[in-house]
């Protein structure tokens, strides 16, 4: 049941309002002035207050100001009661933020409609606040979890690389002391160079991942065919590999640099894992009423099914010594920003196809 507080110094008016609202199922509280009304509002937290303007001890305007300045009562809607001649009072109420008025004598239908509408509005606002609070809480929890994972994974990866470098340095020092172990030392030095190179690449990729934030997306109308061709021209593609765009890719309202990164990672990933004498990479697109799905298929080594659910997570590599395991997680983060999805289909030693879908609501159509 909803609670209504009536603040009115005229007993007959107060009783009339009480009777009407009680018959409609409302729980009613009464006060003869603004001072007592404010105290009842603090204690009972009514869903609505109906208040006269001119009252002894504390007028309706002063009570309203006190309600607005108190964190516990600021959200309680209020309907003022005024005589038809009290135009100046109505203007004054508007100036302090009051929204609704009923004129005396009270029309029953007007009263009930006003009460119902005010309470509905309060419920909508309250639900909106709850939803926004829940959303913000969920976002903060997700960000904290991501930050914790990020810090843990960085620590693990860098410690592992540094430990490997330290071991290689110790072994190299020991082997250099033996004149007949120069070849082994050279091999260790090569491994050291590879480990340092991997650490540098890791830090670059981590910086890219960290910089993908909601504020970093600058959306405009872009064409994915143009972007894909631009990325293809930039890549170092071996002569035995061909890349073909079979269908026109869509025009979207999105961030150009972010979608370039998506194509760069997926195309480079395909190039790196082609083991055939004639490599083929094919880009296609299917469009439905709801979304565009772009596919990038290659005839490379394929991906074992056990990796299909892992490769989009940080530091999960596909049996490759060169990969940092961050590229696909960058792609997933970008696609997720647009409420899209990315998946992989693969047959080991035959082909792999990455599919990413973007909602058509993101398109400037």
C-alpha positions, 0 to 999 in steps of 0.5 A, spaced: 500 500 500 502 507 498 502 512 503 500 519 503 501 525 508 496 530 508 499 537 511 493 542 512 491 546 517 483 546 516 480 540 519 474 539 514 479 539 508 484 534 511 478 530 513 475 530 506 482 528 503 483 523 508 476 519 507 477 520 499 484 517 499 482 511 505 477 509 501 481 508 495 486 504 499 491 509 501 495 509 508 494 516 510 497 520 515 495 527 517 498 534 520 496 541 521 502 544 519 509 544 516 513 543 522 509 537 524 508 535 517 516 535 516 517 530 522 512 525 519 515 525 513 522 524 516 519 518 520 514 515 515 517 516 508 510 517 505 510 516 497 506 522 496 505 529 500 499 533 499 500 540 502 496 547 503 500 553 502 498 558 508 499 554 514 501 557 521 508 555 524 511 553 518 508 554 511 508 549 505 513 552 501 518 552 507 516 545 509 518 543 501 524 547 502 526 543 508 524 536 504 528 538 498 534 539 503 534 533 506 537 527 503 532 522 506 526 526 503 528 529 497 525 524 493 518 525 495 513 528 490 509 533 493 502 536 491 500 543 493 493 545 495 491 553 493 485 557 492 484 559 485 486 566 487 493 565 489 496 566 483 502 569 486 503 563 491 503 558 485 508 562 481 512 562 488 512 555 488 514 554 481 520 558 482 522 553 488 521 547 484 514 545 486 510 541 480 503 540 481 497 544 484 490 542 486 485 548 487 480 548 492 475 546 493 477 539 491 475 535 485 475 528 487 477 525 480 482 531 479 485 529 486 485 521 485 488 522 478 494 527 481 495 522 486 496 516 482 500 520 477 505 522 482 506 516 485 507 512 478 512 517 476 516 516 483 516 509 482 519 510 475 524 514 477 526 510 483 526 504 478 530 508 474 535 509 479 535 502 482 537 500 474 542 505 474 545 503 480 545 496 479 548 497 472 554 502 475 555 496 480 556 491 475 560 495 471 565 497 477 565 489 479 567 487 472 572 493 471 575 491 478 575 483 476 578 485 469 584 490 473 585 484 478 586 479 472 590 484 468 595 485 474 595 478 475 597 476 468 602 481 467 605 479 473 605 472 471 608 473 464 613 478 466 616 474 472 616 468 467 620 471 462 625 474 467 626 468 470 627 465 463 632 470 462 636 470 468 637 462 467 639 463 460 644 468 463 647 464 468 648 458 463 651 462 458 656 465 463 658 458 466 658 455 458 663 461 456 668 459 462 668 452 458 672 454 451 668 448 448 661 450 449 661 456 444 656 454 440 651 452 446 652 459 448 650 462 442 644 458 442 643 461 449 644 468 446 639 467 441 634 465 446 635 471 450 634 475 444 627 472 443 625 472 450 627 480 450 623 481 444 617 477 446 617 481 453 617 488 448 611 485 444 608 483 450 608 490 453 606 493 447 600 489 446 598 490 454 598 498 452 594 497 447 589 493 451 589 497 456 587 503 452 581 500 449 576 504 454 569 507 452 572 514 452 577 512 446 572 510 441 570 515 436 565 513 432 563 515 425 561 512 418 566 507 416 566 502 410 569 495 412 571 494 405 575 500 405 578 498 412 580 491 410 583 493 404 587 498 407 589 493 412 591 488 407 596 493 403 599 494 410 601 487 412 607 483 409 603 477 406 608 472 403 607 470 396 604 464 396 598 467 400 592 470 397 587 474 400 580 475 397 574 479 399 568 476 396 562 480 398 562 487 399 563 489 407 558 493 410 558 501 412 557 502 419 557 507 425 563 505 429 571 507 430 575 507 424 582 505 428 578 500 432 575 496 426 582 496 423 585 493 429 580 487 428 582 486 421 589 487 423 589 482 428 585 477 425 588 477 418 595 477 421 593 471 425 590 467 419 597 469 415 601 466 421 598 459 421 597 458 414 602 451 413 600 450 405 604 451 399 598 455 397 595 459 402 588 462 402 584 467 406 577 469 404 573 475 407 565 474 406 559 477 410 552 475 411 547 480 413 540 479 417 535 484 419 539 485 426 546 484 424 552 484 420 557 477 420 563 478 417 567 472 416 575 471 415 577 464 413 583 461 412 586 454 410 591 454 415 593 449 421 586 449 424 585 450 431 584 444 436 577 444 439 580 445 446 582 452 445 576 454 442 573 457 448 580 460 451 583 463 445 579 470 446 582 470 453 588 474 455 595 470 454 591 464 451 596 462 445 594 457 439 601 453 440 605 458 437 612 461 440 611 468 437 604 469 440 603 474 446 596 471 447 593 478 447 591 479 440 584 476 440 582 478 447 583 485 444 579 484 438 574 481 443 574 487 447 573 491 441 567 487 438 564 487 445 564 494 446 559 494 440 554 489 443 557 484 438 560 477 438 566 473 436 567 466 435 571 461 431 570 455 427 575 450 425 577 443 423 585 442 425 589 441 419 584 444 414 581 451 415 579 456 421 574 461 420 573 467 425 566 470 425 565 477 428 558 480 428 556 487 429 548 489 430 545 493 425 543 498 430 550 501 430 549 502 423 548 509 420 542 507 416 
